[in-house]
Amino acid sequence: MSFDRKAARSVARGFLAAALVIVGFALAPVRAASFQPLEIVTKNGVQVFSVEMATTEEEKQTGLMYRKELADGKGMLFDFNPEQEVSMWMKNTYVSLDMIFIRADGRILRITENTEPLSTKIISSKGPARAVLEVVAGTAQKYGIRPGDRVGHPLFGSK
């Protein structure tokens, strides 16, 4: 039996290439399946966002991780039905965010502004929340979004 080093290297390179492709897919950001409009009614008027829905466990665990930017007016809405105490973090998230915790009735419970990128510090809803809206940092201040404001989206039985 003879050993062909050239053939063995070729097979090894093939396995390595396949492994890199698989790892690349595993590390690539998971994009939520759909975009939907969401409105927030503030004292300054109605602010409209286009949000990705994070409904599966994988989408909720990955969220906005690995993204290098998030445009104004865009965001991700996490559905945590049923309403519950929610904890988030910024692990592997490069973009500073505002996290808007929303009750089942569509009212904003709490806002954590300007989160620290890549932090593993736990950010809590500090009360029962049905959903969390993540938008680029500074959004809440820019549009005057406050606790008590109403969010319009089918998740909350409205628009």
C-alpha positions, 0 to 999 in steps of 0.5 A, a space after each residue: 500500500 502506498 501513501 500519496 502525500 499530494 492526494 492527502 494534502 488535496 483531501 485535507 485542503 478540501 476538508 479545511 475549505 469546507 470547515 471554513 465555509 461552515 464556520 463562516 455561515 455559523 458566524 454570519 449575522 442571522 437576519 430576521 425573516 421579515 421587516 414590518 412597520 412599527 409606530 411610536 406615538 410620542 408628544 412630538 408626533 408619530 415616529 415610524 420604524 421598519 423593524 426586523 422581527 426576532 421571533 425564533 429562539 435563534 433570532 432572539 439569541 443572535 439579535 443584532 450581534 455582529 452588525 457593524 451599523 444600524 440605520 436611523 429608522 430601522 430596528 429589531 423587535 423581539 417578541 417575548 410572549 407571554 409578557 415576562 421579565 426580560 434580560 438582554 445584553 450587548 455581547 458581540 454587538 458592535 453598535 450602541 443601541 437604545 433598548 425599549 421595553 414594551 408591555 403587552 398593551 403596547 405601552 413603553 415600560 422602560 428605555 435603556 439608552 446608549 448601551 455599551 457595545 460588546 458588554 456582557 452587563 445584563 440589561 433588565 426590563 425591570 418589570 413584565 415586558 412583551 417585547 423589546 425594540 432595539 434601535 440605534 443609540 440616540 433614537 429615544 432622545 432624538 424623537 422624544 420617546 418616553 416610558 408610557 408612549 404607545 407602540 403601534 404594531 400587530 404584536 400589541 393588537 394594533 396597527 
